[in-house]
Amino acid sequence: MRSREISTIRNLLKKEDVRQRETICLIASENYISQNVKEALSSNIINKYAEGIPYKRHYPGCMIADKLEEYGEKLAKKLFKTDEANLQPYSGSIANLIAFKAILKKGDIVLAMHPYDGGHSTHATKYNISGQIYKTFFYRVNRDGLIDYDIIRRSAKKTRPTLIIAGSSFYPQEINYKSFYEIAKEVGAYFLADIAHPAGLIAANLHNSPAEYADIITSTTHKTLRGPRGGLIMFKSKFKRAVSEALYPGVQGGPLLNVIAAKAIAFAEALDESFIKYQRMVVHNTMFLCQLLKELGFKLYTGGSTNHLIIIDLKPVGINASQIEKELESINITSNALPVPGRDGKTADGLRIGTAAITTLGYQECDLQGIAEILYYIIIKREIDRASKIQKSIIRRVKNY
Ligand SMILES: Cc1ncc(COP(=O)(O)O)c(C=O)c1O
């Protein structure tokens, strides 16, 4: 046994535990999984190979895997009210690639949200392999920073895409999936909704769902949905064969059955009344934080938020968001610097903060007040020591809850 090496790794994992305990996580795409999800992740089913779909595997010994995956699919379909679900995608990025492969041919045209405005890099941008396979046009937000369905309609009529994508990594408002569907229908395009960020809000019926409208829905399972890190695809029944073939052998190999079990547990948890309460609290905390930030003089992109994330516009303050991100990290607060949508995408002039993770830990209004003050002391007053003291008092208070 290489015990020295193993203890090095164990020590690093312990240090990460401490880091997480001592850090205020404002990263909008992170969350904390439950004990039940954690238990499933460390189960022995990880030892099993199960290429293929339930009851049609390329390996023997899959009788339990078949039942487990089928049950997980059933829970996903119940939660999101979709015809079909596949829990095998390793991640949200891979889920997108699988979805594209299932419905597009090489060279097909895709219309997606511009990456400067929040479109994900895997939405056929030039930074991703998908952008090299398909030809992409992008729609931008309007002058108010909002998704404008007339702009998208005009763009769709001009570019005649085979696929239109809705979905963003930093849009703080609800997306109208019906409007996307109508536009796609008008131009004869498929419609894909990537709900990686608002999945939890949609599952809790707090935001409208694309289930009725989208040909394919992709998602991650670890952001607002609060499951293990991973991807998910849901689709109309007519795409069942195309999706399973695009998945294996098209893009992936053997599924991670422990992660599938953990996803199934997260879906079961999301079907519980307590999850709806949690999502309501996420939105409440976001709106409360928006109000506090506005009172402190901050400008917020789109004027606020109706989901789990806020973008503070730092342009009026004249400080680069990457600097603020680093300063916050130095006092154990994590957040993301990014360009404010609607601009040239060259400057990190926005700070993205989210409430999904802190709401899981039970942060209350007094803690949000503290977070708003920290941002004020760091960004406006430039008093890092004072901000650090507030950070420590929040961490102490949250431990005592
Ligand atoms: C909208 C959107 N789609 C896809 C992804 C990719 O997910 P993953 O990191 O699991 O590959 C993300 C991740 O942030 C995302 O925000």
PDBQT file of the ligand as one rigid body, heavy atoms in Angstrom, charges set to zero:
ROOT
HETATM    1  C1  LIG A 501     -26.238  26.731 -19.111  1.00  0.00    +0.000 C 
HETATM    2  C2  LIG A 501     -25.182  25.697 -18.857  1.00  0.00    +0.000 A 
HETATM    3  N1  LIG A 501     -25.135  24.609 -19.639  1.00  0.00    +0.000 NA
HETATM    4  C3  LIG A 501     -24.203  23.661 -19.474  1.00  0.00    +0.000 A 
HETATM    5  C4  LIG A 501     -23.259  23.760 -18.475  1.00  0.00    +0.000 A 
HETATM    6  C5  LIG A 501     -22.181  22.728 -18.374  1.00  0.00    +0.000 C 
HETATM    7  O1  LIG A 501     -22.303  21.889 -17.273  1.00  0.00    +0.000 OA
HETATM    8  P1  LIG A 501     -21.069  21.013 -16.773  1.00  0.00    +0.000 P 
HETATM    9  O2  LIG A 501     -20.151  21.899 -16.027  1.00  0.00    +0.000 OA
HETATM   10  O3  LIG A 501     -21.716  19.954 -15.931  1.00  0.00    +0.000 OA
HETATM   11  O4  LIG A 501     -20.416  20.422 -17.978  1.00  0.00    +0.000 OA
HETATM   12  C6  LIG A 501     -23.287  24.854 -17.605  1.00  0.00    +0.000 A 
HETATM   13  C7  LIG A 501     -22.286  24.953 -16.533  1.00  0.00    +0.000 C 
HETATM   14  O5  LIG A 501     -22.040  25.893 -15.909  1.00  0.00    +0.000 OA
HETATM   15  C8  LIG A 501     -24.263  25.863 -17.824  1.00  0.00    +0.000 A 
HETATM   16  O6  LIG A 501     -24.307  26.957 -17.056  1.00  0.00    +0.000 OA
ENDROOT
TORSDOF 0
